[in-house]
């Protein structure tokens, strides 16, 4: 089975800190995604990467950046954390086009910014 | 604007009955649609993908229909069990870009013994 591993289940950070959320997948998937999930707002796409060093903005990229230096690793960076970035962050990967393949999600990182 | 609507109210059913969840969409012309299951505190798990020319797809006790005229997908769980209790999400391709999915808000299903 494909595994998507997110480095932390829970994180507490202070306002203004630089925060790194790490995601690693072990099945050579091309595509990787970062979503955040909030009550009443559902899952919202932050960034997507379809190859090493390639990225595309999703619906809510403001305040975030990403890095994909290796195929298996996709990092989400909060340059200066703010309280409105308190959320559940979910990483996902897929083998190819979503017309043929579903996403595999990690277990999520619950980030609290205080 | 594009919208994916799932009933935000929880669906409560008795064990053994068929659960039917609805996904309606507007301003999309999807060639396919996906369904996921999410348990509390966990990431979603992919269940099924249905294409516009398939109309219906089955996997064990799960059945999905896709009506592009009504702009609706129905997700059925037959002979439901308490272990089926979870939130179920539908997802469509994001702005016709092939690899990014937009998710509905999900419907919580509660199956009572």
Interface residues (C-beta under 8 A of the other chain):
Chain A: X4 X31 X33 X35 X40 X41 X42 X43 X45 X48 X50 X56 X58 X59 X90 X92 X94 X96 X97 X98 X99 X100 X101 X102 X103 X104 X105 X106 X107 X108 X110
Chain B: X31 X32 X34 X36 X41 X42 X43 X44 X45 X46 X47 X49 X51 X89 X93 X94 X97 X98 X99 X100 X101 X102 X103 X104 X105 X106
